[in-house]
Amino acid sequence: MSTKEKLDNESKFKETQKYNLILHNDDINTFDYVIDKLVEICNHEETQAHQCAMITHYKGKCDVKKGDYNTLKSMKENFILSSLSVTIE
């Protein structure tokens, strides 16, 4: 199998597998700011965003969105531009 075929297969796998977007706690951003960004970027309702912010604060991280890799990658970039720490797992 060529390198190109391996990369194509890997890309297809990432597109079909479900991933989690994980928000990590920080000591910089306010609850209101985090909640606003969760509403803006993830389309959360205010209550859901508040719950995710609380879980992140007390547990250190929270999976805020599930989906395909490419969708979450776009959201991750928006969170990073907003100075929030997120990972895709």
N, C-alpha and C positions, 0 to 999 in steps of 0.2 A: 504494500500500500504506500503510495507516494505521500510526501509531506502535505501537499495540497489537499489530498483526500482526507487525511487525518484531521486537518484543520476544518474542512467542511463538515465532517462528522461531528467534531467537537462543537462547532457552531450550532449545528442542528440540535444536538443534545441540550445545549444551553437554552435554546428557544423553546423546547418542549418541557423541560424540567421546571418544577416550581421552586422558587427561592424565597427567602425571607429578607426583607430590608430591616436591619437592626439599628435602632437609634441608641446611642451611648450617652450616658450622663456626662455633664460637664458642670463646672462651677462658675461659668461665665454668663450664660444666657438665662434670662428670666423665664418663669413659667409661661407668662403671657406671650412672649416671643416664640417659644417652642410650640405652644398651642396654635398660634397664628400660622406658623410654618407647616404644621401638620394638616391644618385645614386647607391651606393654600396648595401645598405640594401633593398631599395624599388624598385630598378631597374628603377628609374626615368630617364628621359632624362635630360640633363643639364639645359635646359630652365625651365622645370617643377620644378626641384629641386630648382632653383633660385627663382621662384615665391613662392614656399612653404616657403622658408627661409624668404623672404620679408614679407609675410602674417604673419608668426610667429613673426617676429620682431615687426611689427606695431600693430598687434591685440592681441598678447600675446599667441596665439595658432593657429594651423592649422591642419585640418584633412588631413593627408598625404597619407593614404591608406584605402581602404574599403575591407572587406573580412570576411571569417569565423574566428571564435575565435582562433582556433589552429594555423592557419597561422600567424595571427597578433601577437599572443603570442610569437612565435619564433622571429619575427621581433622586438618586444618590447625588448626581452632579448638582442638582438644584439645592439639596441640603448642604452640600459642601460650600457652594457659593453663598449660602446663608450662614456660614460659620458654625454649622452643626456637624457632629461626628456621627457618621453612619457607615455600616458595612453591609455587604450582601453575603448571605450564607445559604 
